[in-house]
Amino acid sequence: MSDYRMETTCVQGGYTPGSGEPRQIPIVQSTTFKYATSEDMGKLFDLEASGYFYSRLQNPTCDYVAAKITALEGGTAGMLTSSGQAANFFALFNICSCGDHIVSSSSIYGGTFNLISVTMAKMGIAVTFVSPDCTAEELDAAFRPNTRAVFGETIANPALTVLDIEKFAAAAHSHGVPLIIDNTFATPVNCRPFEWGADIVTHSTTKYMDGHGAAVGGALVDSGKFDWMAHADKFPGLCTPDESYHGITYAEKFGLEGAFITKCTAQLMRDFGCTQSPQSAFYLNLGLESLHVRMARHCENGQAVAEFLAAHPEVERVSYCGLPGDKYYALAQKYLPKGSCGVVSFELKGGREAAGIFMSKLKLAAIETHVADARTCCLNPASSTHRQMTDEQLAAAGVPAGLVRMSCGLESKEDLIEDIRQALEAV
Ligand SMILES: *Cc1c(COP(=O)(O)O)cnc(C)c1O
């Protein structure tokens, strides 16, 4: 499938049925797989043969969908996980262990920020956060001898900053470590981070890839470009024998293309079991089949809503990288020429109270913590996710009390704008 264009891969990638086989991907609802001899099965355990033995590690339905996402990103190997959180944890923990260090953009999803700064810190993995807008010198200064990975988001949730992927990739590579990019908001339809130097891509498939608010999930994809053996001292897990897997050295046995994902499946999925169910993978695939069509509409609606808001007297400020005045407009033109996403954030002049009235008057946009759904939804962080903070603390954190994050769905943009207009009139 790799020779086809994005649109074709969205629809048909990952699974090619033979004659008489199901047209739609089969849901292999089985925890286990039978073998004729113990010897046959033993080969699977030794990673001498490929095949399925237990769905905690691998399942055919999940693998079809992982293969589609891998093709969309232009990678060499990929896997699904139970959630986006699991995908980011696996991506980092597959190459970092106690005593290591990560450099991360500070503008990332709150759940990932917590994962890295609190939970992974308890595992002895340190982090230095850098502004996504830092200079090359500031970025360089964040590295330590024990740094093992650099992390960032193409379009950050919820700040909507756009990452200069090439700048982060150059810094990572000059220190002999990979760049991991969470590409959830852009999706491969709007940006393929591997083309700009990223080495590993992660997704919360819960968002646009699923797109219908149906199933929580995640994915990891390897570009197959990072040369682990060239930095073997930094990555002993990939470059020295794994005693828990009969002394296999992943980078030797599976090469650049396969080492990262094979290790991640064989060790992390085996031990943590954050697997996606075949049923969820099936729903995810339904979403992927229309991803290219939906992303264009999400972007069209996001752009129209952002332009309307930017011209409205009740609105103090709009963040959307598709607006020419936006701080990230130039980076978006470079990395996201087809559009960014449907999420727009804006600040109402009347602060928290105005945001509350505005949101209560909306008829189409539901108040939810979700984003990237077919149905428009919105959130006022000050009265929900950031509720414990004072107005002064909120302003300092870059989340003013009157901030509304709106995820534009697939409805008519005229109807969305009408809805916003009438709700703003009530403020
Ligand atoms: C939602 C989200 C996550 C976490 O994904 P879950 O599927 O909710 O675990 C990670 N990264 C980004 C950018 C997200 O938007």
The ligand as a Tripos MOL2 file, in Angstrom:
@<TRIPOS>MOLECULE
LIG
   15    15     1     0     0
SMALL
NO_CHARGES

@<TRIPOS>ATOM
      1 C1         -5.8370   13.2710   24.6700 C.3       1 LIG1
      2 C2         -4.4040   13.3640   24.3920 C.ar      1 LIG1
      3 C3         -3.4980   12.4340   24.9340 C.ar      1 LIG1
      4 C4         -3.9400   11.3300   25.8630 C.3       1 LIG1
      5 O1         -4.7140   10.4170   25.1310 O.3       1 LIG1
      6 P1         -5.8000    9.4320   25.7980 P.3       1 LIG1
      7 O2         -6.2450    8.6390   24.6140 O.co2     1 LIG1
      8 O3         -6.8560   10.2890   26.4170 O.co2     1 LIG1
      9 O4         -5.0680    8.6060   26.8040 O.co2     1 LIG1
     10 C5         -2.1740   12.5530   24.6110 C.ar      1 LIG1
     11 N1         -1.7380   13.5400   23.7970 N.ar      1 LIG1
     12 C6         -2.5750   14.4520   23.2710 C.ar      1 LIG1
     13 C7         -2.0310   15.5280   22.3870 C.3       1 LIG1
     14 C8         -3.9350   14.4030   23.5530 C.ar      1 LIG1
     15 O5         -4.7520   15.3170   23.0150 O.3       1 LIG1
@<TRIPOS>BOND
     1     1     2 1
     2     2     3 ar
     3     2    14 ar
     4     3     4 1
     5     3    10 ar
     6     4     5 1
     7     5     6 1
     8     6     7 2
     9     6     8 1
    10     6     9 1
    11    10    11 ar
    12    11    12 ar
    13    12    13 1
    14    12    14 ar
    15    14    15 1
@<TRIPOS>SUBSTRUCTURE
     1 LIG1         1 GROUP 0 **** ****
